[in-house]
């Protein structure tokens, strides 16, 4: 991939910003929607739980999480994605069921032990420091809290079993990993992991 094409893809999908970021957000809402809904279902949210949605992008999964849990907090580094999520989740924000904040996997700006569940869809490959990101997720989860992570298997920075080992090294337990095929002829296979904070 040439530098120019790589920069365009990064502005649209990797680190969304500007017009390309808004276009990328619309594409992500369509292409990631089924996986976002699947991950929320896998998480089995309950009405008394607080959920961190890491990198909610345009807010498809965030909105659904906000409809099922007490509170869903979307943390994203991109102002464009936060604006799209704010529009999509306007009703849930107004009702106090969704909150948005700027942050990253490594620095969510959330209090320690403040969430019951952390969800991440198609963004672990963009984290600057996975070890720091996993440590941060462990920090913000309450004891017994759970993490559900999904990413296109072909874009994973390391094989799925290595990612699972990194979660274990970070202190997560009861690790499960599997693959899931999103609907659609061209949809890439999703690697999915679930783990708990002891």
Secondary structure, DSSP 4 states (H G I P E B T S, - for coil): --HHHHHHHIIIIIS--HHHHHHHHHHHHHHSHHHHHHHHHHHT--TT-EEEEET-TTSHHHHHHHHHSSEEEEEES-HHHHHHHHHHTHHHHHTTSEEEEE--SS---PPTT-EEEEEEES-GGG-S-HHHHHHHHHHHEEEEEEEEEEEEGGG-SS-HHHHHHHHHHHTEEEEEEEEEE-SSTTPPEEEEEEEEE-
